[in-house]
Each structure stands twice: as C-alpha cells, then as structure tokens.
Amino acid sequence: MFKIDFKNLSTSAYILFLTYISVFIFCILTEPIYSPDTYSYLRAMPYRQMGYVFFLKVFTIMFGSFYDVAVVGFHTAFSLFGVHYFFTKVSRVFQLNRLLQLPLLVILLFPFFPPLSIANNLCSEGLGFGLYLMFIAIGMDILFNNKHQNFKYYLVVYLALVSVRSQFIFSTLIFAGTYFMMYRKELLQKKHSLNILAFVSIMFVASITERTYHKVKDGFFKPTPLGYTSAATAPIYLSNKSDYKLIKNEDYRKVFKISYDSLIKKDLLTKPEYTTKETYKFFHDNLPKICNQTVREVGKAYYSNKPTPKDWSENQANSYIFFETEAACKEYTKVLILNNLNEWLKLYYANITYGFKSQLLLWFVALIFFYSLIKTFLNSKKEYAIIFLLSSLILSNAMFIAFAVHSIQRYLFYNYALIFLLFLSTYNILRRGQKS
C-alpha cells in the first residue's frame, strides 16, 4: 500500500505539498462554472464524446444536486495528481534543478486559475489536462527510461484521454515515430516491432470504442459528429455562393446554400476589403455564431424535416440529424478548401500563428522540429529525440486545433509546459555544442 512518510519529507517536498493543498482549497472555495458545453454533456448529446458524458452521469447519480461541487473536487485532485506525476517524471528526465523546477510548476498550475479555471469549469478540460500530462510522462518514461513495462498504463491513459479530448487522438503516432527513429536499427527484434504496433494500433481501438458507444447509445456505428461540423466553419466563412455547384450530393448542396444564405443575413462572411489579419480576427471572434448557431442549426433543421425509416428507435431519429449534418459538413469542407485554397491557407496560417502569439515562436518550434527530425534520424541520441518529441507534440496540437476550430487558450494551454521544456532542451544542446 502506498504511504507517505511525512517525517522524512524534504523541505522542497513540504513546499510542494502545501502548494497543492493551497490550489485545492482555492478551487473548492470557488464556485463551479457552468458553460453551454456543460449542459450538452449532461444531456449526453450525440456530438459529445463518451468519456466526460459517463463521468458526469456517475457524479450526478452519486451526489445528486451537489454533483457540481464533487466534480470540482475530483477535477482538482485528479489534475493535481497529473501535475505532480508529470512534474516528478520530467524533473528526472530533464535533470531539472530547483531553479528550473519553479517556473515549470508555475506553468503547470496556471490552468487552475482564471481565465482557464479548468477544475471549476464543468467541462472535459478538468479531466483532459491531468490525463494529457500522465500520457506524456508515461510515454517519456517508455522512450527515454526504457520503462517498457509501463506500456499497459500508457494504453489505458491514452484511451481515457481521447475519450474526453479527441484533439489528441494522433499524439500516439508521434510517440510511435519517435520510438521508430530511436530503435530503427533494432526493429527486427520482436519487442520493438510489438511496441511500435501497440503505439499505432491503440488509435484504432479508440476509434472502434467511440463508434461502438454511438452504436449502442445513438444507433449509428460512426465517430462523434463534431469534427467536420466544426472544421467546416472556416471554409464556409471564406466561400462564395457559386461553390454549391461543386457539391454533388443534392442534400449536402441544399444544406450549404441555406447555411450560406443564413450567414449573409447575419453578416458573418468575410469581406473582400479585409486584410488577412482582419479576416482572422472576425473569424476568431465569431466562430460560435458561424458554427454552433448557424452551420449546425441549419443542418439539424434540414434533416429534421427529412423522413426517417419507421423501424428506427427514438434515439436514432433524434441523433440522425447530427450525423447527417456532420456528413454534409465533411463533404463541403473538402470541396470549399480546394476551391478557395489560397484564402483558406492564409486563414489557417493566421490561426496557427495566433495560437503561438508570435510568428517567431511558431517558426522556432517548426525549425526545431525539422532540425531534430534530421538529427534523430541520423544518430538517434536521446537529447535530439526529446526535442523532436516535444516539437512534434506542440505543432501537431496547434495544427489540429487551427484546422478544427480557432486558436483559443482553452485548446492550447496543454502546450505551455512543453514549450518551456523545448526551450530548455534546445538551450542545453546549444550549450553542449559550444563546449565541445
């Protein structure tokens, strides 16, 4: 059984313990925050992922009208556990001294306070942050400390993570790629081949699990109908009315035309006189109005008026409109991007840059990615593999978010600690290079 020997705790351990307690007390004494997302999870809407839906369902059953306070308590304790696990593992991997541990800890605790308040906000970030930190820490343990026995924990944490935050579904491929480059000369060994297979195949297990959930609950063996409904926002924002001619499916064509006309009436389309910066600013500020209040609502209304098979259950009839809206958005997202590629690429780049707050930081991370990719492939040293992993995780999350939505802090705060570690690792490599 795990026990803490308080008599033998060091001064730094006491300070760390008191810091966690202080954060916990702050969160418990702060009111729970309800957002529109909260209610959609409570109602188990088809476009919400199963992990957080199950989580809230369990807490509402167990704690009744006091469930929100219990959720805040669990969010805080769980995320603090994730912070501590990541903090201790990373401190060993990067051999951080006390001076460098302090800013890392500050960065890790920042999301517990306004404006993010992840523990008090009754949304999936309360679980997602802790799970993501554990996922990264366990993955690093496997890669850089040869703790291959921890694979079972990696797989479980990954499945839990993507069940609440699908933005990280491709992250396991980055670990697979890093592992491949580190052990490519030994791939004929059975253990390495199996490990890479495990890194990759778990993504398909997550996809099948998600589809099975929707089959049981909604009657359709399909992924959560959210990604393309959201990703369609930027393409339709930049589109022209004549683009409907390129959409072959008649229903999808009608959904697009109605959406486009609605956006014109609401004055939510880009204007020719806008600069790239102005185009992105308007998109960034109005994404919920374009996506949630127009594109999704138009699709729902259109398919609500379509007849459904008589043998369908009530759940199927109710959820069908979300899955069909997603299918329509998926089709015209591809069409609109290709037909307005230059404008979309400019907006996409502006979206990524906004998330980094600076083109300089974006290009720094991109440069480190390509540099470490070449270095790791040539000699597979641990120091280069680390910065390849960090830069890949940072860029992949930023690029995914820029494609799917807009680059707000809520989706990108996961990168902050990794950016700090990337700077630190790069500095150490440059310093060693100067000494040699």
FIVO-118521 format. One record per residue (C-alpha): residue number from 1; residue in one letter; x, y, z. Coordinates in steps of 0.25 Angstrom, whole numbers. Last residue first. Layout:
BEGIN
<NUM, A, <X, Y, Z>>
...
This chain:
BEGIN
<436, S, <130, 83, -110>>
<435, K, <127, 94, -100>>
<434, Q, <119, 101, -111>>
<433, G, <111, 89, -115>>
<432, R, <108, 86, -100>>
<431, R, <102, 100, -99>>
<430, L, <94, 98, -111>>
<429, I, <88, 85, -107>>
<428, N, <85, 91, -93>>
<427, Y, <78, 103, -99>>
<426, T, <70, 94, -108>>
<425, S, <65, 85, -96>>
<424, L, <61, 98, -88>>
<423, F, <53, 104, -100>>
<422, L, <46, 91, -102>>
<421, L, <43, 89, -87>>
<420, F, <37, 103, -87>>
<419, I, <29, 99, -100>>
<418, L, <24, 86, -94>>
<417, A, <19, 93, -81>>
<416, Y, <11, 103, -90>>
<415, N, <5, 93, -100>>
<414, Y, <-7, 88, -92>>
<413, F, <-11, 102, -91>>
<412, L, <-15, 101, -106>>
<411, Y, <-30, 97, -106>>
<410, R, <-35, 107, -95>>
<409, Q, <-25, 117, -100>>
<408, I, <-32, 120, -113>>
<407, S, <-27, 116, -126>>
<406, H, <-40, 115, -135>>
<405, V, <-47, 102, -139>>
<404, A, <-43, 89, -146>>
<403, F, <-32, 92, -155>>
<402, A, <-25, 102, -145>>
<401, I, <-27, 92, -134>>
<400, F, <-20, 81, -142>>
<399, M, <-9, 90, -146>>
<398, A, <-6, 94, -131>>
<397, N, <-7, 80, -126>>
<396, S, <2, 75, -136>>
<395, L, <12, 86, -134>>
<394, I, <13, 85, -119>>
<393, L, <14, 69, -120>>
<392, S, <24, 69, -131>>
<391, S, <33, 80, -124>>
<390, L, <33, 72, -111>>
<389, L, <36, 58, -118>>
<388, F, <47, 64, -127>>
<387, I, <53, 71, -115>>
<386, I, <54, 58, -107>>
<385, A, <59, 50, -119>>
<384, Y, <71, 60, -120>>
<383, E, <75, 59, -106>>
<382, K, <73, 44, -106>>
<381, K, <83, 42, -118>>
<380, S, <76, 35, -130>>
<379, N, <89, 37, -139>>
<378, L, <84, 41, -153>>
<377, F, <69, 40, -151>>
<376, T, <69, 48, -138>>
<375, K, <78, 59, -144>>
<374, I, <69, 60, -157>>
<373, L, <56, 61, -149>>
<372, S, <62, 69, -138>>
<371, Y, <66, 80, -148>>
<370, F, <52, 79, -155>>
<369, F, <44, 80, -142>>
<368, I, <54, 91, -136>>
<367, L, <51, 100, -148>>
<366, A, <36, 98, -147>>
<365, V, <37, 102, -132>>
<364, F, <45, 114, -135>>
<363, W, <36, 117, -147>>
<362, L, <24, 117, -138>>
<361, L, <31, 125, -127>>
<360, L, <35, 136, -137>>
<359, Q, <21, 137, -143>>
<358, S, <16, 141, -129>>
<357, K, <4, 139, -121>>
<356, F, <6, 124, -123>>
<355, G, <-9, 121, -124>>
<354, Y, <-10, 134, -133>>
<353, T, <1, 128, -142>>
<352, I, <-7, 115, -144>>
<351, N, <-20, 123, -148>>
<350, A, <-12, 133, -157>>
<349, Y, <-7, 121, -164>>
<348, Y, <-20, 114, -166>>
<347, L, <-26, 128, -171>>
<346, K, <-15, 129, -181>>
<345, L, <-17, 115, -185>>
<344, W, <-32, 116, -186>>
<343, E, <-31, 129, -196>>
<342, N, <-21, 121, -205>>
<341, L, <-29, 108, -205>>
<340, N, <-43, 114, -208>>
<339, N, <-47, 103, -217>>
<338, L, <-39, 92, -210>>
<337, I, <-44, 97, -196>>
<336, L, <-58, 98, -201>>
<335, V, <-59, 84, -207>>
<334, K, <-52, 77, -195>>
<333, T, <-61, 85, -185>>
<332, Y, <-73, 82, -194>>
<331, E, <-73, 67, -192>>
<330, K, <-69, 67, -177>>
<329, C, <-80, 77, -174>>
<328, A, <-91, 69, -181>>
<327, A, <-86, 56, -173>>
<326, E, <-86, 64, -160>>
<325, T, <-100, 69, -163>>
<324, E, <-104, 55, -165>>
<323, F, <-99, 50, -152>>
<322, F, <-105, 61, -144>>
<321, I, <-119, 59, -151>>
<320, Y, <-118, 44, -149>>
<319, S, <-117, 46, -133>>
<318, N, <-132, 49, -131>>
<317, A, <-137, 38, -141>>
<316, Q, <-127, 28, -136>>
<315, N, <-131, 31, -121>>
<314, E, <-146, 30, -124>>
<313, S, <-143, 16, -130>>
<312, W, <-143, 14, -145>>
<311, D, <-153, 4, -151>>
<310, K, <-161, 14, -158>>
<309, P, <-149, 19, -166>>
<308, T, <-147, 34, -165>>
<307, P, <-154, 45, -173>>
<306, K, <-146, 58, -175>>
<305, N, <-151, 71, -168>>
<304, S, <-141, 69, -156>>
<303, Y, <-130, 67, -167>>
<302, Y, <-132, 82, -171>>
<301, A, <-133, 87, -157>>
<300, K, <-121, 80, -151>>
<299, G, <-112, 84, -163>>
<298, V, <-117, 99, -162>>
<297, E, <-114, 98, -147>>
<296, R, <-100, 92, -149>>
<295, V, <-96, 103, -159>>
<294, T, <-103, 115, -152>>
<293, Q, <-102, 116, -137>>
<292, N, <-91, 106, -134>>
<291, C, <-82, 109, -146>>
<290, I, <-84, 123, -150>>
<289, K, <-88, 129, -137>>
<288, P, <-78, 121, -129>>
<287, L, <-67, 125, -139>>
<286, N, <-70, 140, -138>>
<285, D, <-58, 146, -131>>
<284, H, <-48, 137, -137>>
<283, F, <-54, 138, -151>>
<282, F, <-54, 154, -150>>
<281, K, <-40, 154, -145>>
<280, Y, <-36, 144, -156>>
<279, T, <-41, 153, -167>>
<278, E, <-35, 165, -160>>
<277, K, <-21, 159, -160>>
<276, T, <-22, 155, -174>>
<275, T, <-27, 169, -179>>
<274, Y, <-42, 171, -181>>
<273, E, <-47, 178, -193>>
<272, P, <-53, 166, -199>>
<271, K, <-62, 163, -187>>
<270, T, <-62, 150, -179>>
<269, L, <-76, 144, -176>>
<268, L, <-84, 146, -163>>
<267, D, <-93, 157, -167>>
<266, K, <-105, 150, -161>>
<265, K, <-113, 151, -174>>
<264, I, <-101, 146, -182>>
<263, L, <-98, 135, -171>>
<262, S, <-112, 130, -173>>
<261, D, <-111, 130, -188>>
<260, Y, <-98, 122, -187>>
<259, S, <-105, 112, -178>>
<258, I, <-117, 110, -187>>
<257, K, <-107, 108, -199>>
<256, F, <-99, 98, -191>>
<255, V, <-110, 90, -186>>
<254, K, <-116, 90, -200>>
<253, R, <-103, 85, -207>>
<252, Y, <-102, 74, -196>>
<251, D, <-116, 69, -199>>
<250, E, <-113, 69, -214>>
<249, N, <-100, 61, -213>>
<248, K, <-90, 67, -224>>
<247, I, <-84, 79, -217>>
<246, L, <-77, 87, -228>>
<245, K, <-89, 95, -231>>
<244, Y, <-90, 100, -217>>
<243, D, <-78, 108, -219>>
<242, S, <-86, 119, -226>>
<241, K, <-89, 125, -213>>
<240, N, <-75, 128, -210>>
<239, S, <-67, 122, -198>>
<238, L, <-58, 128, -188>>
<237, Y, <-67, 127, -176>>
<236, I, <-71, 113, -182>>
<235, P, <-57, 108, -182>>
<234, A, <-54, 113, -167>>
<233, T, <-66, 107, -161>>
<232, A, <-66, 94, -168>>
<231, A, <-56, 89, -157>>
<230, S, <-66, 90, -146>>
<229, T, <-77, 81, -153>>
<228, Y, <-65, 73, -158>>
<227, G, <-60, 69, -144>>
<226, L, <-74, 69, -137>>
<225, P, <-81, 56, -141>>
<224, T, <-75, 46, -131>>
<223, P, <-70, 35, -140>>
<222, K, <-80, 25, -146>>
<221, F, <-86, 12, -143>>
<220, F, <-100, 18, -142>>
<219, G, <-112, 14, -133>>
<218, D, <-110, 26, -123>>
<217, K, <-106, 20, -110>>
<216, V, <-101, 6, -114>>
<215, K, <-96, 10, -128>>
<214, H, <-90, 23, -122>>
<213, Y, <-82, 15, -112>>
<212, T, <-78, 5, -122>>
<211, R, <-72, 17, -131>>
<210, E, <-64, 22, -119>>
<209, T, <-59, 9, -116>>
<208, I, <-55, 6, -130>>
<207, S, <-48, 19, -131>>
<206, A, <-40, 17, -118>>
<205, V, <-36, 3, -123>>
<204, F, <-31, 9, -136>>
<203, M, <-22, 19, -128>>
<202, I, <-17, 7, -120>>
<201, S, <-12, 1, -132>>
<200, V, <-1, 11, -134>>
<199, F, <7, 11, -121>>
<198, A, <4, -4, -119>>
<197, L, <10, -7, -133>>
<196, I, <22, 1, -129>>
<195, N, <24, -7, -117>>
<194, L, <22, -20, -124>>
<193, S, <32, -17, -134>>
<192, H, <42, -13, -123>>
<191, K, <39, -26, -115>>
<190, K, <41, -35, -127>>
<189, Q, <55, -30, -130>>
<188, L, <55, -27, -145>>
<187, L, <53, -13, -142>>
<186, E, <67, -12, -136>>
<185, K, <73, -1, -145>>
<184, R, <60, 7, -145>>
<183, Y, <61, 8, -130>>
<182, M, <61, 23, -127>>
<181, M, <55, 26, -140>>
<180, F, <43, 16, -138>>
<179, Y, <41, 21, -124>>
<178, T, <40, 35, -128>>
<177, G, <30, 31, -139>>
<176, A, <22, 23, -130>>
<175, F, <22, 34, -120>>
<174, I, <17, 44, -130>>
<173, L, <7, 33, -135>>
<172, T, <1, 33, -121>>
<171, S, <-2, 48, -122>>
<170, F, <-12, 46, -133>>
<169, I, <-24, 44, -124>>
<168, F, <-20, 57, -116>>
<167, Q, <-31, 66, -121>>
<166, S, <-41, 55, -117>>
<165, R, <-42, 61, -103>>
<164, V, <-51, 52, -93>>
<163, S, <-50, 38, -99>>
<162, V, <-36, 42, -105>>
<161, L, <-30, 43, -91>>
<160, A, <-37, 31, -85>>
<159, L, <-31, 22, -97>>
<158, Y, <-18, 29, -96>>
<157, V, <-18, 26, -81>>
<156, V, <-21, 11, -83>>
<155, L, <-10, 10, -94>>
<154, Y, <1, 17, -86>>
<153, Y, <-2, 9, -73>>
<152, K, <-1, -4, -81>>
<151, F, <12, 1, -87>>
<150, N, <18, 3, -74>>
<149, Q, <27, -10, -75>>
<148, H, <34, -3, -86>>
<147, K, <41, 6, -75>>
<146, N, <53, 9, -84>>
<145, N, <56, 22, -77>>
<144, F, <55, 31, -90>>
<143, L, <44, 25, -98>>
<142, I, <36, 17, -88>>
<141, D, <37, 28, -77>>
<140, M, <34, 39, -88>>
<139, G, <21, 32, -92>>
<138, I, <18, 31, -77>>
<137, A, <20, 46, -75>>
<136, I, <13, 50, -88>>
<135, F, <0, 41, -84>>
<134, M, <1, 46, -70>>
<133, L, <1, 61, -74>>
<132, Y, <-10, 58, -84>>
<131, L, <-19, 51, -74>>
<130, G, <-18, 62, -64>>
<129, F, <-21, 73, -74>>
<128, G, <-33, 65, -80>>
<127, L, <-40, 62, -67>>
<126, G, <-43, 77, -64>>
<125, E, <-42, 80, -78>>
<124, S, <-55, 72, -81>>
<123, C, <-65, 83, -76>>
<122, L, <-71, 87, -63>>
<121, N, <-61, 99, -61>>
<120, N, <-56, 99, -47>>
<119, A, <-44, 90, -49>>
<118, I, <-40, 96, -62>>
<117, S, <-41, 111, -57>>
<116, L, <-36, 116, -71>>
<115, P, <-37, 131, -68>>
<114, P, <-35, 129, -57>>
<113, F, <-27, 119, -48>>
<112, F, <-25, 104, -49>>
<111, P, <-19, 106, -63>>
<110, F, <-6, 113, -57>>
<109, L, <-2, 101, -48>>
<108, L, <6, 95, -59>>
<107, I, <13, 108, -63>>
<106, V, <16, 111, -49>>
<105, L, <22, 97, -47>>
<104, L, <31, 98, -59>>
<103, P, <35, 112, -54>>
<102, L, <39, 106, -40>>
<101, Q, <46, 93, -46>>
<100, L, <57, 102, -53>>
<99, L, <62, 108, -40>>
<98, R, <61, 95, -32>>
<97, N, <70, 87, -42>>
<96, L, <64, 80, -54>>
<95, Q, <70, 67, -59>>
<94, F, <62, 67, -72>>
<93, V, <57, 52, -70>>
<92, R, <57, 53, -55>>
<91, S, <49, 67, -54>>
<90, V, <40, 61, -65>>
<89, K, <36, 50, -56>>
<88, T, <34, 58, -44>>
<87, F, <26, 69, -51>>
<86, F, <18, 60, -59>>
<85, Y, <13, 52, -47>>
<84, H, <11, 64, -39>>
<83, V, <2, 71, -50>>
<82, G, <-6, 58, -53>>
<81, F, <-9, 57, -38>>
<80, L, <-12, 72, -38>>
<79, S, <-22, 69, -49>>
<78, F, <-28, 58, -41>>
<77, A, <-30, 65, -28>>
<76, T, <-35, 78, -35>>
<75, H, <-45, 71, -45>>
<74, F, <-50, 62, -33>>
<73, G, <-53, 74, -24>>
<72, V, <-59, 81, -36>>
<71, V, <-68, 69, -39>>
<70, A, <-72, 68, -25>>
<69, V, <-76, 82, -24>>
<68, D, <-84, 80, -37>>
<67, Y, <-91, 67, -32>>
<66, F, <-97, 74, -20>>
<65, S, <-111, 73, -26>>
<64, G, <-110, 58, -27>>
<63, F, <-96, 53, -22>>
<62, M, <-95, 38, -27>>
<61, I, <-105, 39, -39>>
<60, T, <-100, 53, -44>>
<59, F, <-86, 48, -42>>
<58, V, <-87, 36, -50>>
<57, K, <-94, 43, -61>>
<56, L, <-83, 54, -61>>
<55, F, <-72, 44, -63>>
<54, F, <-80, 36, -74>>
<53, V, <-82, 48, -82>>
<52, Y, <-68, 52, -80>>
<51, G, <-63, 39, -86>>
<50, M, <-74, 37, -97>>
<49, Q, <-71, 49, -106>>
<48, R, <-81, 60, -109>>
<47, Y, <-87, 62, -122>>
<46, P, <-98, 52, -119>>
<45, M, <-103, 60, -107>>
<44, A, <-101, 53, -94>>
<43, R, <-111, 63, -87>>
<42, L, <-101, 66, -76>>
<41, Y, <-90, 67, -87>>
<40, S, <-99, 77, -95>>
<39, Y, <-102, 85, -82>>
<38, T, <-87, 86, -78>>
<37, D, <-83, 91, -93>>
<36, P, <-92, 103, -91>>
<35, S, <-84, 107, -79>>
<34, Y, <-86, 105, -64>>
<33, I, <-75, 109, -55>>
<32, P, <-74, 103, -41>>
<31, E, <-72, 114, -30>>
<30, T, <-58, 116, -24>>
<29, L, <-56, 111, -10>>
<28, I, <-52, 97, -15>>
<27, C, <-43, 102, -25>>
<26, F, <-35, 111, -15>>
<25, I, <-34, 99, -5>>
<24, F, <-28, 90, -16>>
<23, V, <-18, 101, -20>>
<22, S, <-14, 103, -6>>
<21, I, <-13, 88, -3>>
<20, Y, <-4, 86, -16>>
<19, T, <5, 97, -11>>
<18, L, <6, 91, 3>>
<17, F, <11, 78, -3>>
<16, L, <21, 85, -12>>
<15, I, <26, 93, 0>>
<14, Y, <27, 80, 8>>
<13, A, <34, 73, -3>>
<12, S, <44, 84, -4>>
<11, T, <47, 84, 11>>
<10, S, <50, 69, 10>>
<9, L, <40, 58, 15>>
<8, N, <45, 48, 25>>
<7, K, <35, 50, 36>>
<6, F, <24, 51, 26>>
<5, D, <25, 37, 21>>
<4, I, <15, 36, 11>>
<3, K, <9, 22, 9>>
<2, F, <5, 14, -3>>
<1, M, <0, 0, 0>>
